[in-house]
Amino acid sequence: MTDKTHQVDAVTGHRRMRRLRKADWQRRMVQENRLTVDDLIWPIFVVPGSGIMEPIAAMPGVFRMSVDKAVEAAREAADLGIPALATFPNIELSLRDETGSQILEANNLINQTTAAIKKAAPNIGIITDVALDPFTSHGHDGILRDGEIVNDETVDQIVKAAIAQADAGSDIIAPSDMMDGRIGAIRRGLDAAGHQGVGIMSYATKFASCHYGPYREAISTSGLLKGDKKTYYIDPANGTEAVRDAALDVEEGADMLMVKPGLPYLDICWRIKEAFGLPVFAYQVSGEYSQIKAAAANGWIDGERAMLETLLCFKRAGCDGILTYFAPEVARLLAKRS
């Protein structure tokens, strides 16, 4: 064997990456990222009535719940150690109009849910959205005037809605509407109303994605939507624009930033975490959830492994937490492993 061969073997031996992979205890010892129950936020859907657990066809294992059932879910989440719920209403079609005015009612469905959960499970966080799409007759996130989503009038309305949600007990306002200037306006409105302690989790980078379909079924907007949302959501092709959007929200007072959808935009998660250092969250949206469930149901993938792998990927990309419909399933699984 030549000296040159000895040199190559020595270098190869020095750099063997598999040494730290050969045993389970070693792999666990050097694991860079871990998923815990503290990383989970559970989105739930609420409907009027009582005693209702209505399955959502496009989201196997997910239900529309009446307020009393949402309270039971909140108690379950608290017992599992899940830090927070994000609530989304499916209100009667008769209450929806062009301006989404029902969102301003102090005792609307979302505020009823918040108050009931806070009374029954005060130690779990409640995150509420002020986008108008569950409340409009056209399915858009803002007020529609002559075929256009009007920005400033929408912002005025969501500020009022944010105050009403905080009055009901919401801990974090999470505006997903993507109107310009909304974060600063909400912060000023909350502070003026005495809600300086209520946080803002900005949907800072919400993309015009194809992955929202099952969610729109869940809140009954899929058949209402006129046109698309490309005039206010971000083009999936644009990463730098997304970072600029997030920068504006940081300047306006956002406490936390969200990326939506999640898995197709891990690069955005990483970029805004590196750029701003604020807590960053990803929303593993309905389409992501349903794809995993559908593939698992057909035996094409291991559903449990896919669920855990995708959630861990968010952690690797710099996320501090994940909104996921898998939250209770994952929390139970993690509890068994501990």
Stockholm file with secondary structure:
# STOCKHOLM 1.0

chainA/1-338         MTDKTHQVDAVTGHRRMRRLRKADWQRRMVQENRLTVDDLIWPIFVVPGSGIMEPIAAMPGVFRMSVDKAVEAAREAADLGIPALATFPNIELSLRDETGSQILEANNLINQTTAAIKKAAPNIGIITDVALDPFTSHGHDGILRDGEIVNDETVDQIVKAAIAQADAGSDIIAPSDMMDGRIGAIRRGLDAAGHQGVGIMSYATKFASCHYGPYREAISTSGLLKGDKKTYYIDPANGTEAVRDAALDVEEGADMLMVKPGLPYLDICWRIKEAFGLPVFAYQVSGEYSQIKAAAANGWIDGERAMLETLLCFKRAGCDGILTYFAPEVARLLAKRS
#=GR chainA/1-338 SS CCHHHHHHHHHHHHTCGGGGGSSHHHHHHTCCCCCCGGGEEEEEEECSSSSCEEECTTSTTCEEECHHHHHHHHHHHHHHTCCEEEEEECCCGGGCBTTCGGGGCTTSHHHHHHHHHHHHCTTSEEEECCCSTTTBSSCCSSEEETTEEEHHHHHHHHHHHHHHHHHHTCSEECCCSCCTTHHHHHHHHHHHTTCTTCEEEEEEEEBCCSTTHHHHHHTTCTTTCCSCSTTTSBCTTCHHHHHHHHHHHHHHTCSEEEEESSGGGHHHHHHHHHHHCSCEEEEECHHHHHHHHHHHHTTSSCHHHHHHHHHHHHHHTTCSEEEETTHHHHHHHHHHHC
#=GC SS_cons         CCHHHHHHHHHHHHTCGGGGGSSHHHHHHTCCCCCCGGGEEEEEEECSSSSCEEECTTSTTCEEECHHHHHHHHHHHHHHTCCEEEEEECCCGGGCBTTCGGGGCTTSHHHHHHHHHHHHCTTSEEEECCCSTTTBSSCCSSEEETTEEEHHHHHHHHHHHHHHHHHHTCSEECCCSCCTTHHHHHHHHHHHTTCTTCEEEEEEEEBCCSTTHHHHHHTTCTTTCCSCSTTTSBCTTCHHHHHHHHHHHHHHTCSEEEEESSGGGHHHHHHHHHHHCSCEEEEECHHHHHHHHHHHHTTSSCHHHHHHHHHHHHHHTTCSEEEETTHHHHHHHHHHHC
//
